[in-house]
């Protein structure tokens, strides 16, 4: 997801490793198991037998095998650092059920066996684990009674090999270096070191000479300050970093855009990035597993803008049916979002970092709205998708309820300035790591952003009246100046990009000044011309009139020449070549153009345009290939929903990541729950009430009741009396369904109506 700033040398890696050894590892166990659940579900979804199930079709919403895997997914993130106190049968049994089922084919059984094998390679199972002996017997029994449908001999052989693999792991490698009373041996077999060794154990064996491979690395060991050993060249951290750099380079498709045809050409084969992701996942699987959860847990402070783009352009977009995604794909995206919602600090960090940043979209609000809408069974029976979305809403609310009592004592907050103009885009926090500083700051920015969004709505309807409204709200100076308007256009999310383009291309003197200031906000140093052009045109929609295009490109060319004059003779040369790239882009990617411009045509068209001289042929060839292979895609029309990620958008993301505010880390205390609950409570109550009304499944009803009680607890704590009243009124409707003719009939009917009993009990509990 962009260029990572990997520090060179072993010291930085060693420091990172020592900062969070236990905490990160235990959190990673949940990610690991979650990833294996996803792998099994993914291969099951490919079979029509495990397709969409609805409540109206059967007494059970989905097959028991799928249901047990999804139920496990709900639990694993709540265990935190208690894994050694969790009975392994709880997280192994759903996989073992798949292995033993005669309804699953060989591919599904094979993936489940691989999942069990991977779980066994973790260091969570040892002699101190609760009921570990019983868990081992369960595995042996499941493997020896494995049943599956055979569709072809090859798939049967693969499954049989995986059975042998698990049975060898169970006998030899499961319980670490400690020896059990029943004769199970340690992690080494056949003289080979196990890949599941922890770094400290493995290095210790190498140093003491106990490893049969007898690799002499004594000269590559260096004592750290804390007494631990760090493996050095040629087998240790430098080698790991080199491999990781290579794998990341396979992902970096954007490199080709920035550098040109000399970049790795195989980066354009989509199979290669997928293969690289798989290798990266395997390389780091013992630390963290799921790629998205991995990035969130360990790299979110470096990937703030990338995360915003990923949620807006990938997960939130796919999870909506209106963009053409299949039901299975929507469900996968929804499950990924809900997995993130189950993380203790995820929602608070989304709110603090995005909803309270004027340059970012409202990720928390968008996610809450998506989950509430997806939980509504509008024109059909209740499906698995509705339940997944409901689980996400309930997880967020229950997280808030669980945090009550851990309120943070803050110093007196500074009052929000309500009068007078200040350049809001320059406002910074003194300390982004101290809640006493950043909580008042983000609340102030959220207040400004709310007013700004009202002004944005006015601007999108009428630019002139919108600017006047923003002046009245003290978000623009009483006397408009070009810099403030340019900054408004550059840094405010939600503005209509078409209107910005028209404004910037206008011949009015003030608009021309705004255009100059707008161009001055870009940093084009070190960029190729096409990369800079993609970045520039990614912030507004290029107007259609030739004179407006001329003015916009003149401002761009002047700014680009100021910062990257290496090959260009003057700003006129930059302008002519920019025009040429726009024309080439239209020529190559407009389906109505039948005869495409060749590379020789492009080079010939640009002769004598560099101050009377020719541009270097190699330079023009790079530009030609970059445009041909990666279209400069214009901003879509306003109101098109969540944006589509393009190469130009990605360049904008990488540029924005260099200037964005630091990522704010939240802990498990109550920080912004009051503000978040005010946004979340209404849609959540509405969604849960509809689901509660339309389902008869006791388990789903129980999920809704848990959500209702959590909302009541939070409402009471924060004195949201209206919300609590609305909730009780909504629930009382479900207790009044009974219209019997006598008291005896009422008692009998009440005893038979599960929903009415649960609603009544919940109301009295509140």
PyMOL commands that set and color helices and strands:
alter all, ss='L'
color gray80, all
select helices_A, chain A and resi 10-19+21-45+48-50+64-76+83-85+88-100+106-120+132-144+153-173+199-208+218-220+237-251+254-259+265-268+270-283+291-299+304-318+321-323+327-341+346-355+363-375+384-403+424-426+435-461+463-472+482-491+497-505+509-519+529-537+546-563+571-589+599-605+617-629+647-659+673-694+698-717+721-735+743-752+754-765
alter helices_A, ss='H'
color red, helices_A
select strands_A, chain A and resi 221-223+229-231
alter strands_A, ss='S'
color yellow, strands_A
deselect
rebuild
show_as cartoon
